[in-house]
Amino acid sequence: PLQNTSKRSSMSLTPKDLSTLLTILTEEAMGAASLEVAASTFHRNFNRSDYFKIGSALILLLTDKDLLPGRAQRIGAIFILYDMFKTGSGTAGTDSLSNHRSEERF
């Protein structure tokens, strides 16, 4: 039983990580910054090895509208999910998005 508990805790976010994630997704932060800035802040605060745990937490937050009530928060969470797992992304996957947007202008 003790081993199962330790496995379970390693599969979930720590309170500090959850607090950091929710800070990135606050209504104020999402309203004041672009999605790229939110994703960049996310990548500075979390390691790739934590992406599964964070992705799982984001999905749980998105399933209950009361947990992420603001539209900007929900869009930010979806964008971070996209940015974490898109193909070919480095540590900060927003570079290819910025390049794509600049190509669209021409």
N, C-alpha and C positions, 0 to 999 in steps of 0.2 A: 504494500500500500504506500509506503513512503517513497518508493521509486516512481510510482505513477504520479504522485503529487508533484515531485520535482520536475517530471517531464511536462506536466500540465502547466506549471508556472513558467517554464522556459518557453512555452508556446504562446504566452500572453504578454502584453505590454506591462512594463512596470508603471506604477503611478506617476513617476517622473516623466517617462516617455509619453504617457497618455496626456499629461498636462502640457508637455511641449507641443504635441500634435494639436491639441485643442486650442492652444495659443496661436498657432499658425493659422488655424481655421476660424478664429473669432470673426464676428461680423465686422468689427472695426478694421482688423488687419486685411480682410478680404476686400473691403470697400476702399481701403487706402492704397492697395498695391495691386499690381497686375498678377495674373495667374503665373507668369514666368517668375516673378519675384517670390511668390509663395512656394513654388516648386524649388527654387534655388535655396530658399531658407530651409525647406524640408531636407534637401540633400546635404546641407551643411550640418544638420542636427542628427541625421540618422545614417547608419551604415547599411550597405546593400544586404548584409546578412540578416537584417531585421525586417526586410521588406515584406516577407510573408506575414509576420505578426502584425505589422502596421496595416498591410492590405486587409487582413481579416478584421482588424479593429475598424477600419474605414467602412467596410461593408456593413458591419454591425451598426455603426453610427448612421449610415445612410438608410437602413431599414426602418428606423424609427424617426419620424419627422420631428419629434420633440427633442431629440438629441442634437440635431443640426437643423434648427428651425429656419434659419435664413437661407434664401435662395443662393446668395453668393457663397455661403458656407458649403452648401451641397455641391455647387458647381466646382468649387475649389477642391473638395474631397474627390470628386470624379476626375478632375484634371490631375491631381497628384497620383491617383491610381493609374491613370493612363501614362503619366510621365515615368512612373516607377518601372513599368513593365513593357514599354514600347521597345521594339527591336532596334538594336544598334545604339542604344543610349549609353553614354559613358557615366561618369559619376553624376553629372548634371545633364539630364536628357533634354533640357530646354533649348540647347544650342541648335539642334536640327529643326526645331519648331520655328525659332527665330529666322533661320536661313530660309525655310520654306515660305514664311510670311514675306520676307524681302524679295523673294523670287516672284511672288504673286503680284507685286506692285508693277512689274515691268511687262 
